[in-house]
């Protein structure tokens, strides 16, 4: 039993688990870490069974959520990249493989630090098929060499802003899928509420005035407390933005008007 092997293998496996659990990019460190104590080809072979189990669990969990277009573009080209990676591993020395792993890790690390931090990601964009084929080859190649196929895949898929099929367990109501769609609905709803608030403040408007405008149904004491809080939040938000002015009326209650 080689203590150096376990000193590298245990953190590498933990890193792989973290990467599959949501810390994307950490998995790229597993092979370089184990390559410190063994051949990178051997390191890839040691980690392969663990990765296969992780991928099987991932496919099983998301078997109902897949995108046919991206599969058609990326999967065939990934096989080409895997074959190219096999040729490199079969005909290049361990030192050459180690160099390739290092270069791949540095490139992906720099991309993570520089390119992704500058990208706003606000607009969905589907890159062209030729670029997708190139990313597929890159994903297959880097997966074969360093089990690091994620970054080329992400370069092509992330700009598309595909919906995340997340099971949400809310504090009230039934579980549902489609977290980002629900978030967009909430943002749109609050934007609509803010417009209603502005319209109400063409004349001086108090929090209770706004409650009657925004909530047109009878409210019990519990619901009224939340309604008052939401109305006050809308008014204060618009005042902070400079779109409303606040002044104390003769009744010593805050009144809001258009700024």
Secondary structure, DSSP 8 states (H G I E B T S, - for coil): --HHHHHHHHHHHHHHHHHHTT-TTTTHHHHHHHTTTS-HHHHHHHHHHHHHHHHHHHHHHTTT---HHHHHHHHHHHHHHHHHHHHHHHHS-HHHHHHHHHHHHHHHHHHHHTHHHH----S-----HHHHHHHHHHHHHHHHHHS--HHHHHHHHGGG------EE--SSS--EE-HHHHHHHHHHHHHHHHHHHHHHTTS-B-HHHHHHHH--S---HHHHHHHHHHHHHHHHHHHHTTSEEEEE-TTS-EEEEE-
